[in-house]
Amino acid sequence: MKQNISSQMLKGILQGIMLMILAKRPDYGYGISKQINEYGLEDIPKGTIYPLLTAMERRGLIVGKMEASVDGPNRKYYFVTSEGEQAKQNFMQEWHFLKHAVDKLVEENNQDENQ
């Protein structure tokens, strides 16, 4: 089921998502986009991903390297740096904390509505 997710909410977590994807294996922009789609986030505009990759690279979270492609022109593959790995770990800790708090509130809200 597709959901419209607030772009503001999504921008806040997209960097963490991309760091987790790239930590598994380096990839190029379109490949990252396809992986994001596989997790059910099909509505992420491609125009959101590329500026974020540039910003992440500027902040030293990832590094881009041009590599040959068997499918056409060279592609810029992105690799997570040690700073990016730390940012990914921080994101995961913050996500678990936030998820637990929101899940608790949602559960309480559902119980209140069912009474």
C-alpha positions in Angstrom: 0.0 0.0 0.0 1.5 3.3 -1.1 1.4 6.1 1.4 2.0 9.8 0.9 4.8 10.6 3.3 5.5 14.2 4.2 8.5 15.4 2.3 9.8 17.2 5.4 9.6 14.0 7.4 11.2 12.0 4.7 14.1 14.5 4.2 15.0 14.0 7.8 15.5 10.2 7.4 16.6 9.9 3.7 20.2 10.5 4.5 20.2 7.7 7.1 18.5 5.4 4.6 21.1 6.1 2.0 23.9 5.6 4.4 22.5 2.2 5.3 22.1 1.2 1.7 25.6 2.3 0.8 27.1 0.6 3.8 26.0 -2.7 2.3 27.7 -2.0 -1.0 28.8 1.1 -3.0 26.4 2.1 -5.7 25.6 5.0 -8.1 22.7 7.4 -7.9 20.2 5.5 -10.0 21.1 2.2 -8.3 20.5 3.8 -4.9 17.2 5.1 -6.2 16.2 1.5 -7.3 17.2 0.1 -3.9 15.1 2.8 -2.2 12.2 1.8 -4.4 12.6 -1.9 -3.4 12.0 -0.9 0.2 8.6 0.6 -0.7 9.6 4.2 -1.1 8.7 4.5 -4.8 7.7 8.2 -4.6 11.1 9.6 -3.8 11.9 12.0 -6.7 15.3 11.4 -8.4 15.8 15.1 -8.0 15.9 14.6 -4.2 18.6 11.9 -4.2 21.3 13.6 -6.3 21.4 16.9 -4.3 21.5 14.8 -1.1 24.4 12.7 -2.4 26.3 16.0 -3.2 25.6 17.4 0.3 26.7 14.1 1.9 29.9 14.1 -0.1 30.6 17.7 0.8 30.2 16.8 4.5 32.6 13.9 4.2 30.0 11.2 4.8 30.5 9.5 1.4 33.1 9.7 -1.3 32.3 9.4 -5.0 34.6 7.7 -7.5 34.1 7.3 -11.2 34.2 3.7 -12.3 33.8 1.9 -15.6 30.4 0.4 -16.4 29.8 -2.6 -18.6 26.3 -1.1 -19.4 27.5 2.2 -20.8 29.4 5.3 -19.7 31.4 5.5 -16.5 29.3 6.0 -13.3 30.0 7.7 -10.1 29.9 5.2 -7.3 29.5 6.3 -3.7 31.4 4.8 -0.8 30.7 5.4 2.9 33.6 7.0 4.8 34.4 6.4 8.5 32.5 9.7 9.2 29.5 8.3 7.2 29.7 5.0 9.2 29.5 7.0 12.4 26.6 9.1 11.1 24.8 5.8 10.1 25.3 4.4 13.6 24.0 7.6 15.2 21.0 7.6 12.9 20.2 4.0 13.8 20.4 4.7 17.5 18.2 7.8 17.2 15.8 5.9 14.9 15.4 3.1 17.5 14.7 5.6 20.3 12.3 7.6 18.2 10.5 4.5 16.8 10.0 3.1 20.3 8.6 6.4 21.6 6.2 6.9 18.6 5.1 3.2 18.7 4.2 3.6 22.3 2.2 6.8 21.6 0.4 5.2 18.7 -0.4 2.1 20.7 -1.8 4.3 23.6 -3.8 6.3 21.1 -5.3 3.2 19.5 -6.3 1.9 23.0 -7.9 5.2 23.8 -9.9 5.1 20.6 -11.1 1.6 21.2 -12.5 2.4 24.6 
